Amino acid sequence: MNNRLHNYFDRTRLERIDYFRQLIFLAFTSLSIVLFGLHLVGSYGLAIKSALACSACYVLAAAVALIVYLFQGPKKLKHILPVLLVTLMIIQSVRLLILASMGQHNAMLTTVNITACFILVLVACLCLLPRTALVCTSISVVAMALCCRVTGSQLYSQLFIIFGMSNVSATVFIFVANKLLIEQQMELDDYAHTIDQVLHVFNMSKTELLALLKLAKAKDADAVYDRKLMEQLDPKTLRNIIKVANHIEHLQASRRKDMHERFPMLSPVELDVCRLVEQGRTLRDISNILGKSVSNVSTVRGNIRKKLGLAQDDDLRSALLDNK
């Protein structure tokens, strides 16, 4: 029993759009069987043999599609739905032609049957099946045009204009929407592929990488030591981070010592600012690196200039490099 369930769920791994199609398919087939089944038992509609035969075919097609879906699994739904919708559109179009040829020009009855055709086109559109929508629209338009020709009724002409334009508009819309969705999906797939490559290169999980980035980009000094984030990191990653941090600290200490020997009159903060100025960092860059405000860094730069005895038009970076 467990193996059967495992095999079934292996067959039914779906994309998100397929879950949406499942919901529409199950609701649509169930309603079709119920509504047209009620017509078969005489609850509503005309008790004409040809119309009842069309309803029987409608119920049979919906029931067969539902059975195939249950046995083959949801992955086959992309093939089941187009066949079902085109079959039902043919059945519904035949019903329209039969009623028209028999002189059944009741406004309510005709409108209901043509609306049923339009619903099939809408279902195809909602399921993102543009080609199926196009086929169903073509069948529906041809059937309504033939009904107009057979009857010469003004009612059919008016319904042909209204529903014909509605069918065509819905079909054009779903072609455009489907193209946009495909382009968006390609961008998302490319983005997901890039993320997978980054995770592969760093040999990390998404949770671990996000924790590392949050720690690295923390503005508050206390946030760098966030225990919850550090617990999400792999022990090996933590060891590597500590090694890198120690190496960076050693380099900075060496540069700070060298800078102190050159400018003994400057404070540790002023020496850090000098080091970054020498590297060509902007005021905003320095404020981000040291975790200080731009105005605070600007004040420190002013103090450095005073201690070095620089004139107002002297360049601080050039002066520092000249004293190297």
N, C-alpha and C positions, 0 to 999 in steps of 0.2 A: 504493500500500500504506500509506504514512504517513497519507494523508488518511482511509483507512478506519479505521485505528487511532484517529486523532484523533476521528473521528465517534463511534466506539464508546465511547471513554472519556468523551466529552461526554454521551452518553446514560446512562452508568453512574455519574454523580456521586451519591453516596448519603449518607443520614444514617447515624449509627452503628448504629441498630437494624437497618437493612437489611443491614449486613454480618453481623450475628448471624443474621438470617433466612436469608441465603444459605447459611451453614454448615449450619444445621439442614435446610434444603431439600435441599441436595446430599447430605448424609448420609442423610436419610430416603428420598429417591427411589431412591438407589443401593441401599440395603438392601432396599427394597420390591421392586425389580426382581429382585435376586438371590434373596431368600427365596421369593417367590411364583413365580419362574422355576424354582427347584428343585422346587417342588410340581408344576409343569406337567410336568417331565421324570420325575416319579415317585420323587424322592429321599425324600420323606416325605409323610405325610397320606393321606387317603382318595382312591382312584382313581375317584371318582364324577364322571360327566360334568358335572353341574350345579356341583359344587364346583370342578372344573377350569376350567369356563367362567368362574366368578367370579374365579379366580386369573388367568386370561388377561385379563379386563377390568381387574383390579387392575394388572397389569404394563403393559398398554396405556395406562391413564390416567397412570401414573407416567412412562412413557417419553415420552408426548405432552407432559406438563408440562415435562419436562427439555428437550425439543427446543425448545419455545416459549421457555423461559427463555434458552437459548443464542442463539436468533435475535433475540429482542426485547430482550434486555438485562436486567440486574438491576432496573431501575426498574419493570418490569412485574410483579415478584415479588409485590408487595402484592395484585395482582389474581389472579395465578396460584395462589398458595397457598390462598386460601379456596375457589376452585372445585375444586382438586384434593382438598382434605381432605373437603369435603362429598360429592364424587363417590365417594371411597374409602369413606366412612362408609355411603353408600347400598349400595355393592357388598357391604361386609362385613355389613351388616344383612340383605341379601337372602340371603347365604350362611347366616347364623344361622337365618333362617326356613325355608330349604330343608332344612337338617339337622334342625331341630326337627320339621318336617312329615313327614320320612322316618323319624322314630323313632330318630335317631342321638343317644343320650343319654350318650355316653361322657364321663365327668367331665373327663378331661384335654383332649380335643378341644374340648369346650364352653368350658372355662375359657380355653383358648388363643385361641379366636375372639372371646370377649367381651373379653379383654385387648387384642386387636388394636384393638377399638373404642375402648377406654380410651386406648390409645396415640395414636390420632388426636386425641382431645380434648386430651391433654397437649401434642402438637405445636402445636396451635392456641394453647394457653396460653403455651407457650415463645416462640412467634412474636409474642406480644402481639396476638392477633386475638380479642378477647372475643366479638364477634358470631358469628364462625365457630365458636368453642367452644360457644356457646349452641345454634347450629343442630345441630352434631354431637352434643351432649348430648341434645337433643330427639329426634333420629333414633334414637340408641342406646337411650334409655329406652323409646321406643315399640316398637322392635324386641324388646327383652327382655321387655316386658310382653306382647306378642303371643306370644312363645315360651312364656311361662308359661301363657297361656290355652290355647294349642294343645296343649301337652304335659301340663299339670297336674303337672309334675315338681317335686319339692321342691328338686332341684339348681338348676333355673332360678330358683326363688323366692329361694334363698339368694344366688345370684350377682346376681340383680336388685337385692337390697337392698344388697349390698356395692359393686358397681360403679355402681349408680345413684346412691348417696350420694357415691361418690368422684367421679363425673362432675360432679354438681351442685356439690360443694364446690370442685372445681378451677375450674369456670366462675365461681362467685361470687368466688373469690379473684382470678382474673385481671381481673374487672371492677373490683374495688377497687384492685388494683395498677396497672392501666392508668390509672385516674383520678388516682392519686397521682403517677404518672410524668408524666402530661400537665401537672399543676400544677407539678411540679418543672421540667419543660422550659420552661414559660412563664416561670418565675422566671429560669432560666438565659438564655433569649432576651432578657428584659428587661435582665438584667445585662450581657450582651454588647452590646446596643444602647446602653446607657449608656456603656460603655467606648469604643465606636466614636464616640459623640458627643463624649466628652472628648478623644479623640485628634484628632478633626476640628477642634475648637475650638483646641487647642494646635498643630495641624498637625505632629504627631509620630507616630513609630512606637511600638509598645508597648515595645520595648527602650530607646528613647531616653527615654520618659517614666519608666520604672522606674529608669533610671540617674539621672535628675534627682531623683526622689523619694528615692532612697537617699542622694544627696549632700546634699539639703536636710534630711533627718532624721538625718544622722550625728551621733552623740553625741560621738565622739572627734574632736578638732580635726584630727588627721592624716588621718582618713577623708574629710574634706571635699575633700582634694586627691588622691583616689584616681585614679591615671592611667588605669586601665582603664575606669572609669566615665565619666571625662571624654572619652575617645576615642569613646565610644558616642554622644556628643551631636553634633548638627549644628553646623557652624561658626556659622551664624546664631543658633542657640540660645545658644551660648557667648557670642557678642557681646552678646546681650540680657541674659544673666545678669550679665555684667561691668558693663553699664550700670546695671542695677538695683542691683547690689552697691555700685557707686561712689556712686549716689544715696543709698542707705541709709546708707552710711558718712559721707557729707557731712552728712546730717541728724543722725546720731548725734553727729558731731564738733561740730556747731553747738549741739546741746542740752547736750553735755558741757561746752562752753566756757561756755554760759550758767549751767549748774549750778555750775561752778568759780568763776565770778564771785560767785555768791550764797553759796557755801560753800567758801572757799579752803582751809579747814583739812582737807577730806576728800581721801582718796586716790582715784585713778582708779576702782578697783573699787567703793569706797563711793559715788562719784558715779553709777556705772551702776546700783547698787542703788536709790539715791534716785530716779533717773529712772523706774525701773520701779514703785517704790512710789507715786510721784505718779500713774502711769497706773492705779492700782488693782489691780495684779497681786498674786496670792497668793504665799506663800512658795514653794510648789511650782512655780508658773509661773516665778518668778524663777530658781530653781535650774535649770530646764530651759532657759531662754533663755541663761543665762550659762554653762551646762555645769558647774555646781558642785553640791555636795551640799546638801541642805536644812539640815543642821547648820552647814555653812560659811556659808551665806547668813544664817542666824539669828545667827551670831556677828558677821557684818559689820553687821547691823542693830543689834545691841547696842552695837557700837563707835560707830555713827553717833549713836545716842541719847545716849551719853556726851559726844561731842564737841559736840553741839548743846545739852547741858545740860537734857535733857528729864526730867521726873519719871516715875515708874513707871506712873502712870495716864494720862500724856499720849499722844495718838495721833500716831504718826510722820507719817502722810500729811497730817493736818490741819496739823501744824507746818510741813511742807515747803510746802504750798500757801499758808499765811499769809505765808511769806517770799518768795513768788514776785514 
